[in-house]
């Protein structure tokens, strides 16, 4: 499962530090994010010119992971009760 994405404000802080001349490693240490995260945010900003979330590819899932677990629980509960 994917982790929650960073807020736009945090991504803006990373890009602002990059534009002021700081290196990826230094930004990573100061803001306590992995260097790969900092790199991917900066590369996305360079490519698309924005820090906002972009549309994802593919059809959205009908069930969340939480809903999927609840459904499995319900099915296994009803299956064994008969």
Secondary structure, DSSP 8 states (H G I E B T S, - for coil): -------HHHHHHHHHHHHTT--HHHHHHHHT--HHHHHHHHHHHHHHS--S----SS---SS-HHHHHHHHHHHHHHHHH-
